[in-house]
Amino acid sequence: MTSTKMEMALELALLARDFWDDTGTLSEPGGAERVSLSGVLFYWFSIGGVVCSGLDSYGGLERFVPYTIKVGLCLFICVLPCKKLSKIQNNAIGVSNECLVGIQGGYSAENNNKGVVMIVFAFLMACAEKETTGSELEDVPENTTPTDFERSLRCRLTELSVDQEWDGGGEAYTTYYTWDGNVQSFDTGRYTYNDYGYVTESYLFQEGWEQTTNYTYNCDSWCKTLSIVSDDGAIDLEYTWDGNTQYQENSRYWEYNDYGYMTYMFDEGAGWENSASYEYDCDGTWCRLMSYTAVQVIEGERENTSIEYLWEGNRQSWDQGYYEYNDFGYPIEYFEENEYSRNWYRYTYDCE
């Protein structure tokens, strides 16, 4: 809930107060007292709206209370300052067709209709929930914004099955993974993760060769890679950051959104340059890739590649294949086939 909405609800509440005196009645110009339904509702929803906005500003209501309960709670809070309604005689409610919310333009039936619209709008601004896309989970906060978002090691990969075919050959294999805390082990090595789900150390070995690689980050709601260094000297990379833009050397950089997903990259060398852009639809849990555009320039020759993705639930498809994801944004199946090869991957996780 933004401060703008909070200020609007507060302003409306103050306007309502100007028409409500200590006796529980509303005052008309000239000193006459009259009670109207529109005036009562204006006070009712405005005060409740301020309370709901205040709760949202601190994240208390959004973080722990589902939308339907939230609206009900807002309505209940709205009723609390209006216990005086029980003391108002029944025949006093709605006896006036005149508008007591006549901020400008006087008191009239026409302004009364405008006042009712303003009442409803103010309440919705204070207590309504923004609609999110994709799958909704009971334990995932609705309407999560980047300021509330935080990556985590939600799912741990336990099995990967791969089937590959290409001209003249192919292979099929399954890799099993075991976990000890945040350490993932398999036949030829292990990975260590931080609590955000990023690899902090990898150890890989084969006959006659082994390599340990360390990764350092600056983590907030997601982690920004600062360095990648291997013990054998084969990898030695350092990165600098300006906001969500990651730089390596002078010409290579990557841009990310507030969820930590890459939105743009650029690289160049002698006689060539590459760039790519990515567009997403993000909710409070993960981002769905909607389109990908790449540009490659070699010796002045430009080649463009563009892919638009179709989403049906958690299934992302394009002309040559598809990805299937779980509700936390982890891939559970990948398939792609073209004139040169065919690839099929299946992933199994243990999710919290």
SVG drawing of the C-alpha trace seen along z (x, -y; Angstrom):
<svg xmlns="http://www.w3.org/2000/svg" viewBox="-39 -30 85 74">
<polyline fill="none" stroke="black" stroke-width="0.4" points="0.0,0.0 1.6,-3.3 1.8,-6.4 -0.4,-8.1 -3.3,-5.8 -2.8,-6.3 -2.9,-10.1 -6.0,-9.9 -7.9,-7.9 -6.7,-10.2 -7.8,-13.3 -11.2,-11.8 -11.5,-10.9 -10.7,-14.5 -13.3,-15.8 -15.8,-13.4 -14.9,-14.7 -15.7,-18.3 -19.3,-17.3 -19.6,-15.2 -19.9,-16.8 -19.7,-15.4 -23.4,-14.5 -23.2,-11.9 -25.0,-14.1 -24.0,-15.8 -24.2,-19.6 -25.7,-21.5 -25.0,-25.1 -26.9,-27.4 -26.5,-25.3 -29.3,-22.8 -28.6,-19.2 -29.4,-16.3 -28.3,-12.7 -28.0,-11.2 -26.9,-7.7 -24.3,-9.1 -22.7,-11.1 -22.7,-8.1 -21.1,-5.9 -18.5,-8.5 -17.4,-8.7 -17.6,-4.9 -15.5,-3.9 -13.0,-6.8 -12.0,-6.0 -11.8,-2.3 -9.8,-3.0 -7.2,-4.9 -6.8,-2.0 -6.5,0.5 -4.0,-1.7 -1.9,-2.0 -1.8,1.8 -0.8,2.3 1.9,-0.4 3.7,1.8 3.0,5.0 1.2,6.6 -2.1,7.3 -0.7,8.2 1.9,10.5 -0.2,12.7 -3.9,12.3 -5.4,13.7 -7.4,11.2 -10.9,12.4 -10.2,12.2 -8.4,8.9 -11.5,7.3 -13.7,8.7 -11.3,7.3 -11.3,3.9 -15.1,3.9 -15.0,4.8 -12.5,2.1 -14.7,-0.4 -17.7,0.4 -15.8,-0.2 -15.8,-4.0 -19.5,-4.0 -21.1,-2.5 -23.1,-5.7 -25.1,-4.5 -27.1,-2.3 -28.2,-5.5 -29.5,-7.1 -33.2,-6.7 -34.2,-4.5 -36.3,-7.2 -33.3,-9.5 -31.3,-7.3 -31.6,-8.3 -34.3,-10.9 -32.4,-13.5 -31.8,-13.3 -29.3,-16.1 -25.6,-15.5 -23.6,-16.1 -20.4,-15.5 -20.7,-18.6 -17.1,-19.6 -17.7,-22.0 -21.0,-22.7 -23.4,-22.7 -25.7,-20.1 -27.7,-18.3 -29.0,-14.9 -26.6,-15.0 -23.6,-15.5 -25.0,-12.8 -24.5,-10.3 -20.9,-11.6 -20.3,-11.3 -21.3,-7.6 -18.9,-6.9 -16.2,-8.6 -16.9,-6.6 -16.6,-3.3 -13.5,-4.4 -11.8,-5.5 -12.5,-2.2 -11.2,-0.2 -8.0,-2.3 -7.4,-1.5 -8.3,2.1 -8.3,3.7 -5.7,6.3 -3.8,6.1 -4.5,9.1 -1.6,11.4 -0.9,13.7 0.0,17.4 -0.5,20.0 -1.4,18.8 -0.2,20.8 -1.6,20.6 1.8,20.1 3.0,17.5 1.9,13.9 -0.4,12.4 0.4,9.1 4.1,9.5 6.1,6.6 9.9,6.6 10.3,5.0 8.7,8.0 10.2,10.6 13.1,12.7 14.7,15.6 15.3,18.8 16.4,22.4 12.8,23.5 13.3,26.7 16.3,29.1 17.0,31.1 17.1,34.8 17.0,36.4 17.8,35.4 17.0,37.7 18.4,36.8 17.6,38.2 19.6,36.8 19.7,37.6 21.8,36.1 23.0,37.1 24.9,40.3 24.4,40.8 22.7,40.1 22.8,40.9 20.5,41.3 21.4,41.1 20.1,40.2 21.9,38.3 20.8,38.7 21.6,36.0 21.7,36.2 21.5,33.3 23.1,32.4 21.7,29.0 22.6,26.8 25.2,29.1 24.2,31.1 26.3,34.1 26.4,36.4 28.8,38.9 31.3,36.5 31.2,33.6 29.1,31.4 27.6,27.9 27.1,25.7 24.3,23.1 23.5,20.1 20.0,19.6 19.0,17.6 19.6,20.7 22.9,19.5 25.9,21.7 28.7,20.5 31.2,23.4 31.4,26.1 33.7,29.1 34.0,31.2 36.3,34.2 37.1,36.7 39.9,39.2 43.1,37.2 41.4,33.8 39.6,31.8 38.5,28.3 37.0,26.1 35.3,22.9 34.2,20.2 31.5,17.6 31.0,14.4 27.8,12.3 26.2,9.2 22.7,10.4 19.6,8.5 16.3,9.9 18.5,11.7 22.3,12.1 24.6,10.1 27.7,12.0 30.9,10.2 33.5,12.8 34.0,16.4 37.5,17.9 38.7,21.5 41.6,23.0 43.4,24.1 43.4,20.6 41.2,21.5 38.4,19.2 39.1,15.7 36.2,13.3 35.3,10.1 32.2,8.0 31.2,4.4 27.6,3.2 25.7,0.0 22.2,0.6 20.9,3.7 23.6,3.5 26.5,5.9 29.8,5.1 32.8,7.2 35.6,5.3 34.6,2.3 32.3,3.7 30.4,6.6 27.4,6.0 24.1,7.5 20.9,5.8 18.5,7.4 15.0,6.7 14.2,6.3 13.6,10.1 17.1,10.9 16.1,12.0 18.3,10.9 16.5,8.4 19.4,7.4 23.0,8.3 25.7,6.8 29.1,8.1 31.5,7.2 34.9,8.0 37.0,7.4 34.6,7.2 31.6,8.6 28.9,7.7 26.1,9.6 23.0,8.3 19.9,9.9 16.8,8.7 14.2,10.6 10.7,9.6 8.9,11.2 5.6,11.4 6.4,11.5 4.3,12.3 5.3,12.6 7.1,15.9 8.9,16.0 9.0,14.4 7.7,16.0 9.8,15.3 7.4,13.9 9.8,13.0 13.5,13.2 15.2,11.1 18.9,11.5 21.0,9.4 24.4,10.6 26.6,8.5 29.7,10.0 31.8,7.9 28.8,5.7 26.4,8.5 23.4,8.4 21.3,11.4 18.2,11.1 16.5,13.8 13.2,13.3 11.0,15.8 7.6,15.2 6.5,17.7 3.0,19.0 2.0,19.8 -0.7,22.2 -0.5,22.3 3.1,23.2 3.8,24.5 5.9,22.3 6.0,23.3 7.5,22.2 7.8,23.6 10.4,26.2 9.8,27.1 8.5,26.4 9.4,25.9 7.2,27.1 7.6,25.4 6.4,26.2 4.6,23.5 7.9,22.1 9.4,21.5 11.7,24.5 11.8,26.4 10.4,29.9 10.5,30.8 12.3,29.5 11.9,30.7 13.3,29.3 13.6,30.8 15.0,29.4 16.6,30.8 19.9,31.4 19.0,32.8 16.4,33.8 16.7,33.1 14.4,34.2 15.1,33.4 13.1,34.3 13.8,32.8 12.6,34.1 12.7,31.9 12.2,32.0 10.3,28.7 9.6,27.0"/>
</svg>
